[in-house]
Amino acid sequence: EVQLVESGGGLVQPGGSLRLSCSASGFTFSNYAMNWVRQAPGKGLEWVSGINSGGATYYADSVKGRFAVSRDNAKNTLLLQMNSLKPEDTALYYCVSGYGMDYWGKGTLVTVSS
């Protein structure tokens, strides 16, 4: 059974940093592209960042230069380092597997507020 479990969310002040983690199981993690997708309160889903099996990274314009995605294949873990956080980054952040967005975690909530 595929499982994706996010952690690391919380309340942070504008300008602060958080690091999200996603623990993956039930599939060969190293073979799959992985993504972070977020949903702000009352809004639709927004793709944030992706990393392919070779380690190439991709970012939405809204987070480019502030967020960094990485993966640790030995630990089956996806990471998202978020710096210079803004109130508009407030959202539920999901870890999503594959180019087809096949499997989703339950999300971790990030709140950016003073």
Buried (B, 14 or more C-beta within 10 A) or exposed (E): EEEBEBEBBEEBEEEBEBEBBBBBEEBEBEEBBBBBBBBBEEEEBBBBBBBEBEEEEBBBEEBEEBBBBBBEBEEBBBBBBBBEBEEEBBBBBBBBBBEEBEBBBEBBEBBBEE
